[in-house]
Amino acid sequence: MGENEKHADWNAHLYNAKHDFVWKYGSDVVALLDPQPGEHILDLGCGTGHLTAQIAESGPRVMGVDRSAEMVAAARLAYPNLRFEISDARKLAFREEFDAVFSNATLHWIHEPELVLQGVWRALRKGGRFVAELGGKGNIRNMQEAFDRALVELGAGNAGEVQPWYYPSVSEYAAIAEKSGFEVRFITLFDRPTGLADGAAGMRNWIVMFGADYLARAGEARREKFLGRVEEILRPKLFRDGQWWADYRRLRFAAYK
């Protein structure tokens, strides 16, 4: 995770403590990957390494890469027997080294999908597969509308000015993958409402972890007003039984070289 230049210094402790849903939900994507003993697999945007380790349990050789030095340091500390490196997903330098590339909750941070897909294609051996999940079209629609509305009301920006994420449709992403040389054999878009930890503080925790661009636009002096207004707007839709729910939609695919 954290491939975007502006998100190169993620808080690995906060990520592990409050946002473990990111990698726990990734277990389904690991099942789609179906890692085999003896394979060489790249985990692209490995975060703190939990899914890298889960993939390694099946017997392949696994390497994790992430843009964030803090995430890589945390992964190395947690899993000293695995290999983790700092690398930008847009600038992969591998050449036909991997049987599979895996990615969970990383690709929606990168606005240049062509660069990622081209680098992954080069990194794979012939017949290799790219299996991944990212935020898809309509992901956090209610949340993003509330972020925009709060910025407008505070006089801090216009709707749509802040665009930290890339949430493609099925047809859009499949077309880019095919143009990059892949055969897309599986791709699906689905709703996945996701409960946030910490009760009433869940939404602001999410924004602090993932919505830094919005907080920066609001500015330090208006930070609390921004967070409070977002909570007010979203409470009727996304807060129930003492917990916040993020309105996630995920795009999951398997593409072959």
TORKOL-4160 file (C-alpha; in steps of 0.2 Angstrom, whole numbers, padded with zeros to 4 digits, m for minus):
257
<pt num="1" X="0000" Y="0000" Z="0000"/>
<pt num="2" X="0005" Y="0018" Z="m0001"/>
<pt num="3" X="0012" Y="0019" Z="m0018"/>
<pt num="4" X="0008" Y="0037" Z="m0021"/>
<pt num="5" X="0022" Y="0049" Z="m0019"/>
<pt num="6" X="0013" Y="0059" Z="m0006"/>
<pt num="7" X="0009" Y="0043" Z="0004"/>
<pt num="8" X="0027" Y="0037" Z="0006"/>
<pt num="9" X="0028" Y="0039" Z="0024"/>
<pt num="10" X="0013" Y="0029" Z="0031"/>
<pt num="11" X="0010" Y="0026" Z="0049"/>
<pt num="12" X="0013" Y="0007" Z="0050"/>
<pt num="13" X="0008" Y="0006" Z="0068"/>
<pt num="14" X="m0009" Y="0015" Z="0065"/>
<pt num="15" X="m0011" Y="0004" Z="0049"/>
<pt num="16" X="m0009" Y="m0012" Z="0059"/>
<pt num="17" X="m0019" Y="m0006" Z="0075"/>
<pt num="18" X="m0034" Y="0001" Z="0067"/>
<pt num="19" X="m0035" Y="m0004" Z="0048"/>
<pt num="20" X="m0031" Y="m0023" Z="0049"/>
<pt num="21" X="m0046" Y="m0025" Z="0038"/>
<pt num="22" X="m0035" Y="m0020" Z="0023"/>
<pt num="23" X="m0025" Y="m0036" Z="0024"/>
<pt num="24" X="m0038" Y="m0047" Z="0032"/>
<pt num="25" X="m0050" Y="m0045" Z="0018"/>
<pt num="26" X="m0035" Y="m0049" Z="0006"/>
<pt num="27" X="m0036" Y="m0067" Z="0011"/>
<pt num="28" X="m0049" Y="m0070" Z="m0003"/>
<pt num="29" X="m0037" Y="m0063" Z="m0016"/>
<pt num="30" X="m0023" Y="m0074" Z="m0010"/>
<pt num="31" X="m0036" Y="m0089" Z="m0013"/>
<pt num="32" X="m0038" Y="m0083" Z="m0031"/>
<pt num="33" X="m0019" Y="m0082" Z="m0033"/>
<pt num="34" X="m0018" Y="m0100" Z="m0028"/>
<pt num="35" X="0001" Y="m0099" Z="m0024"/>
<pt num="36" X="0010" Y="m0115" Z="m0027"/>
<pt num="37" X="0026" Y="m0123" Z="m0020"/>
<pt num="38" X="0042" Y="m0118" Z="m0030"/>
<pt num="39" X="0034" Y="m0102" Z="m0038"/>
<pt num="40" X="0042" Y="m0085" Z="m0037"/>
<pt num="41" X="0029" Y="m0072" Z="m0033"/>
<pt num="42" X="0030" Y="m0053" Z="m0031"/>
<pt num="43" X="0018" Y="m0045" Z="m0018"/>
<pt num="44" X="0016" Y="m0027" Z="m0025"/>
<pt num="45" X="0012" Y="m0014" Z="m0012"/>
<pt num="46" X="0015" Y="m0027" Z="0002"/>
<pt num="47" X="0012" Y="m0014" Z="0017"/>
<pt num="48" X="0017" Y="m0022" Z="0033"/>
<pt num="49" X="0019" Y="m0039" Z="0025"/>
<pt num="50" X="0005" Y="m0049" Z="0032"/>
<pt num="51" X="m0002" Y="m0056" Z="0016"/>
<pt num="52" X="0016" Y="m0058" Z="0009"/>
<pt num="53" X="0018" Y="m0070" Z="0024"/>
<pt num="54" X="0002" Y="m0079" Z="0020"/>
<pt num="55" X="0007" Y="m0082" Z="0002"/>
<pt num="56" X="0023" Y="m0089" Z="0008"/>
<pt num="57" X="0015" Y="m0102" Z="0019"/>
<pt num="58" X="0010" Y="m0111" Z="0003"/>
<pt num="59" X="0028" Y="m0114" Z="m0001"/>
<pt num="60" X="0033" Y="m0102" Z="m0015"/>
<pt num="61" X="0047" Y="m0089" Z="m0014"/>
<pt num="62" X="0039" Y="m0072" Z="m0011"/>
<pt num="63" X="0046" Y="m0055" Z="m0012"/>
<pt num="64" X="0037" Y="m0040" Z="m0005"/>
<pt num="65" X="0039" Y="m0022" Z="m0012"/>
<pt num="66" X="0031" Y="m0006" Z="m0006"/>
<pt num="67" X="0034" Y="0013" Z="m0009"/>
<pt num="68" X="0034" Y="0017" Z="0009"/>
<pt num="69" X="0050" Y="0014" Z="0019"/>
<pt num="70" X="0041" Y="0014" Z="0035"/>
<pt num="71" X="0030" Y="0000" Z="0029"/>
<pt num="72" X="0045" Y="m0010" Z="0023"/>
<pt num="73" X="0054" Y="m0008" Z="0039"/>
<pt num="74" X="0039" Y="m0014" Z="0049"/>
<pt num="75" X="0037" Y="m0029" Z="0037"/>
<pt num="76" X="0055" Y="m0034" Z="0039"/>
<pt num="77" X="0054" Y="m0033" Z="0058"/>
<pt num="78" X="0038" Y="m0044" Z="0058"/>
<pt num="79" X="0044" Y="m0057" Z="0045"/>
<pt num="80" X="0063" Y="m0057" Z="0046"/>
<pt num="81" X="0064" Y="m0073" Z="0035"/>
<pt num="82" X="0055" Y="m0065" Z="0020"/>
<pt num="83" X="0063" Y="m0052" Z="0008"/>
<pt num="84" X="0056" Y="m0034" Z="0007"/>
<pt num="85" X="0062" Y="m0020" Z="m0004"/>
<pt num="86" X="0057" Y="m0002" Z="m0007"/>
<pt num="87" X="0050" Y="0000" Z="m0024"/>
<pt num="88" X="0038" Y="0011" Z="m0034"/>
<pt num="89" X="0025" Y="0001" Z="m0043"/>
<pt num="90" X="0026" Y="0013" Z="m0058"/>
<pt num="91" X="0045" Y="0010" Z="m0060"/>
<pt num="92" X="0047" Y="m0009" Z="m0058"/>
<pt num="93" X="0064" Y="m0015" Z="m0065"/>
<pt num="94" X="0061" Y="m0034" Z="m0065"/>
<pt num="95" X="0062" Y="m0044" Z="m0081"/>
<pt num="96" X="0053" Y="m0061" Z="m0082"/>
<pt num="97" X="0058" Y="m0065" Z="m0064"/>
<pt num="98" X="0041" Y="m0070" Z="m0057"/>
<pt num="99" X="0027" Y="m0083" Z="m0060"/>
<pt num="100" X="0014" Y="m0072" Z="m0052"/>
<pt num="101" X="0012" Y="m0054" Z="m0046"/>
<pt num="102" X="0000" Y="m0051" Z="m0032"/>
<pt num="103" X="m0007" Y="m0034" Z="m0026"/>
<pt num="104" X="m0020" Y="m0030" Z="m0013"/>
<pt num="105" X="m0027" Y="m0012" Z="m0010"/>
<pt num="106" X="m0013" Y="m0003" Z="m0018"/>
<pt num="107" X="m0017" Y="0000" Z="m0036"/>
<pt num="108" X="m0031" Y="0013" Z="m0032"/>
<pt num="109" X="m0017" Y="0024" Z="m0026"/>
<pt num="110" X="m0009" Y="0025" Z="m0043"/>
<pt num="111" X="m0016" Y="0037" Z="m0056"/>
<pt num="112" X="m0004" Y="0029" Z="m0070"/>
<pt num="113" X="m0011" Y="0011" Z="m0072"/>
<pt num="114" X="m0003" Y="0009" Z="m0089"/>
<pt num="115" X="0015" Y="0011" Z="m0080"/>
<pt num="116" X="0010" Y="m0002" Z="m0067"/>
<pt num="117" X="0003" Y="m0015" Z="m0080"/>
<pt num="118" X="0018" Y="m0013" Z="m0091"/>
<pt num="119" X="0030" Y="m0015" Z="m0077"/>
<pt num="120" X="0021" Y="m0031" Z="m0071"/>
<pt num="121" X="0020" Y="m0038" Z="m0088"/>
<pt num="122" X="0039" Y="m0036" Z="m0090"/>
<pt num="123" X="0041" Y="m0044" Z="m0073"/>
<pt num="124" X="0031" Y="m0060" Z="m0077"/>
<pt num="125" X="0037" Y="m0075" Z="m0086"/>
<pt num="126" X="0027" Y="m0081" Z="m0101"/>
<pt num="127" X="0011" Y="m0088" Z="m0094"/>
<pt num="128" X="0013" Y="m0079" Z="m0078"/>
<pt num="129" X="m0002" Y="m0071" Z="m0069"/>
<pt num="130" X="m0007" Y="m0054" Z="m0061"/>
<pt num="131" X="m0020" Y="m0057" Z="m0047"/>
<pt num="132" X="m0025" Y="m0041" Z="m0038"/>
<pt num="133" X="m0039" Y="m0031" Z="m0030"/>
<pt num="134" X="m0041" Y="m0013" Z="m0029"/>
<pt num="135" X="m0055" Y="0000" Z="m0026"/>
<pt num="136" X="m0067" Y="0000" Z="m0041"/>
<pt num="137" X="m0079" Y="0012" Z="m0048"/>
<pt num="138" X="m0090" Y="0020" Z="m0035"/>
<pt num="139" X="m0079" Y="0015" Z="m0021"/>
<pt num="140" X="m0082" Y="0026" Z="m0005"/>
<pt num="141" X="m0094" Y="0037" Z="m0016"/>
<pt num="142" X="m0104" Y="0043" Z="0000"/>
<pt num="143" X="m0088" Y="0046" Z="0009"/>
<pt num="144" X="m0080" Y="0056" Z="m0005"/>
<pt num="145" X="m0095" Y="0066" Z="m0008"/>
<pt num="146" X="m0095" Y="0071" Z="0011"/>
<pt num="147" X="m0077" Y="0075" Z="0010"/>
<pt num="148" X="m0080" Y="0087" Z="m0005"/>
<pt num="149" X="m0096" Y="0094" Z="0003"/>
<pt num="150" X="m0086" Y="0098" Z="0019"/>
<pt num="151" X="m0072" Y="0107" Z="0010"/>
<pt num="152" X="m0084" Y="0117" Z="0000"/>
<pt num="153" X="m0094" Y="0122" Z="0016"/>
<pt num="154" X="m0077" Y="0127" Z="0024"/>
<pt num="155" X="m0072" Y="0137" Z="0009"/>
<pt num="156" X="m0057" Y="0126" Z="0007"/>
<pt num="157" X="m0060" Y="0120" Z="m0011"/>
<pt num="158" X="m0072" Y="0114" Z="m0024"/>
<pt num="159" X="m0080" Y="0097" Z="m0027"/>
<pt num="160" X="m0069" Y="0086" Z="m0036"/>
<pt num="161" X="m0053" Y="0096" Z="m0034"/>
<pt num="162" X="m0045" Y="0083" Z="m0022"/>
<pt num="163" X="m0042" Y="0066" Z="m0031"/>
<pt num="164" X="m0031" Y="0055" Z="m0021"/>
<pt num="165" X="m0038" Y="0039" Z="m0029"/>
<pt num="166" X="m0040" Y="0030" Z="m0045"/>
<pt num="167" X="m0056" Y="0019" Z="m0045"/>
<pt num="168" X="m0058" Y="0011" Z="m0062"/>
<pt num="169" X="m0073" Y="0002" Z="m0070"/>
<pt num="170" X="m0072" Y="m0016" Z="m0076"/>
<pt num="171" X="m0072" Y="m0011" Z="m0094"/>
<pt num="172" X="m0059" Y="0003" Z="m0091"/>
<pt num="173" X="m0047" Y="m0008" Z="m0082"/>
<pt num="174" X="m0049" Y="m0023" Z="m0093"/>
<pt num="175" X="m0045" Y="m0012" Z="m0108"/>
<pt num="176" X="m0029" Y="m0005" Z="m0101"/>
<pt num="177" X="m0023" Y="m0023" Z="m0096"/>
<pt num="178" X="m0027" Y="m0030" Z="m0113"/>
<pt num="179" X="m0018" Y="m0015" Z="m0121"/>
<pt num="180" X="m0003" Y="m0019" Z="m0110"/>
<pt num="181" X="m0002" Y="m0037" Z="m0117"/>
<pt num="182" X="m0012" Y="m0046" Z="m0104"/>
<pt num="183" X="m0027" Y="m0059" Z="m0107"/>
<pt num="184" X="m0040" Y="m0054" Z="m0093"/>
<pt num="185" X="m0048" Y="m0071" Z="m0088"/>
<pt num="186" X="m0057" Y="m0065" Z="m0073"/>
<pt num="187" X="m0063" Y="m0048" Z="m0067"/>
<pt num="188" X="m0077" Y="m0042" Z="m0056"/>
<pt num="189" X="m0084" Y="m0027" Z="m0047"/>
<pt num="190" X="m0093" Y="m0029" Z="m0030"/>
<pt num="191" X="m0100" Y="m0020" Z="m0015"/>
<pt num="192" X="m0090" Y="m0024" Z="0001"/>
<pt num="193" X="m0096" Y="m0013" Z="0016"/>
<pt num="194" X="m0082" Y="m0013" Z="0028"/>
<pt num="195" X="m0083" Y="m0010" Z="0047"/>
<pt num="196" X="m0071" Y="0002" Z="0054"/>
<pt num="197" X="m0063" Y="m0001" Z="0071"/>
<pt num="198" X="m0064" Y="0010" Z="0086"/>
<pt num="199" X="m0083" Y="0014" Z="0087"/>
<pt num="200" X="m0087" Y="0032" Z="0085"/>
<pt num="201" X="m0069" Y="0037" Z="0081"/>
<pt num="202" X="m0069" Y="0025" Z="0066"/>
<pt num="203" X="m0072" Y="0037" Z="0052"/>
<pt num="204" X="m0060" Y="0050" Z="0058"/>
<pt num="205" X="m0047" Y="0036" Z="0060"/>
<pt num="206" X="m0050" Y="0031" Z="0042"/>
<pt num="207" X="m0048" Y="0049" Z="0036"/>
<pt num="208" X="m0032" Y="0052" Z="0046"/>
<pt num="209" X="m0024" Y="0036" Z="0039"/>
<pt num="210" X="m0030" Y="0037" Z="0021"/>
<pt num="211" X="m0037" Y="0055" Z="0018"/>
<pt num="212" X="m0022" Y="0065" Z="0021"/>
<pt num="213" X="m0025" Y="0075" Z="0005"/>
<pt num="214" X="m0042" Y="0081" Z="0011"/>
<pt num="215" X="m0035" Y="0086" Z="0028"/>
<pt num="216" X="m0021" Y="0095" Z="0020"/>
<pt num="217" X="m0033" Y="0105" Z="0009"/>
<pt num="218" X="m0044" Y="0109" Z="0025"/>
<pt num="219" X="m0029" Y="0115" Z="0034"/>
<pt num="220" X="m0024" Y="0113" Z="0052"/>
<pt num="221" X="m0035" Y="0127" Z="0058"/>
<pt num="222" X="m0050" Y="0119" Z="0051"/>
<pt num="223" X="m0046" Y="0101" Z="0053"/>
<pt num="224" X="m0058" Y="0098" Z="0068"/>
<pt num="225" X="m0072" Y="0107" Z="0059"/>
<pt num="226" X="m0069" Y="0096" Z="0043"/>
<pt num="227" X="m0069" Y="0080" Z="0053"/>
<pt num="228" X="m0084" Y="0084" Z="0063"/>
<pt num="229" X="m0094" Y="0090" Z="0047"/>
<pt num="230" X="m0090" Y="0074" Z="0038"/>
<pt num="231" X="m0096" Y="0064" Z="0052"/>
<pt num="232" X="m0112" Y="0074" Z="0053"/>
<pt num="233" X="m0115" Y="0071" Z="0034"/>
<pt num="234" X="m0111" Y="0053" Z="0034"/>
<pt num="235" X="m0119" Y="0047" Z="0051"/>
<pt num="236" X="m0137" Y="0044" Z="0044"/>
<pt num="237" X="m0130" Y="0033" Z="0030"/>
<pt num="238" X="m0114" Y="0024" Z="0037"/>
<pt num="239" X="m0115" Y="0024" Z="0056"/>
<pt num="240" X="m0125" Y="0010" Z="0064"/>
<pt num="241" X="m0125" Y="0000" Z="0080"/>
<pt num="242" X="m0111" Y="0010" Z="0087"/>
<pt num="243" X="m0099" Y="0007" Z="0072"/>
<pt num="244" X="m0094" Y="0016" Z="0056"/>
<pt num="245" X="m0095" Y="0007" Z="0039"/>
<pt num="246" X="m0085" Y="0012" Z="0024"/>
<pt num="247" X="m0095" Y="0010" Z="0008"/>
<pt num="248" X="m0082" Y="0000" Z="m0001"/>
<pt num="249" X="m0083" Y="m0007" Z="m0019"/>
<pt num="250" X="m0069" Y="m0018" Z="m0025"/>
<pt num="251" X="m0062" Y="m0023" Z="m0042"/>
<pt num="252" X="m0054" Y="m0040" Z="m0042"/>
<pt num="253" X="m0046" Y="m0048" Z="m0057"/>
<pt num="254" X="m0034" Y="m0061" Z="m0064"/>
<pt num="255" X="m0024" Y="m0057" Z="m0080"/>
<pt num="256" X="m0011" Y="m0068" Z="m0089"/>
<pt num="257" X="0004" Y="m0065" Z="m0099"/>
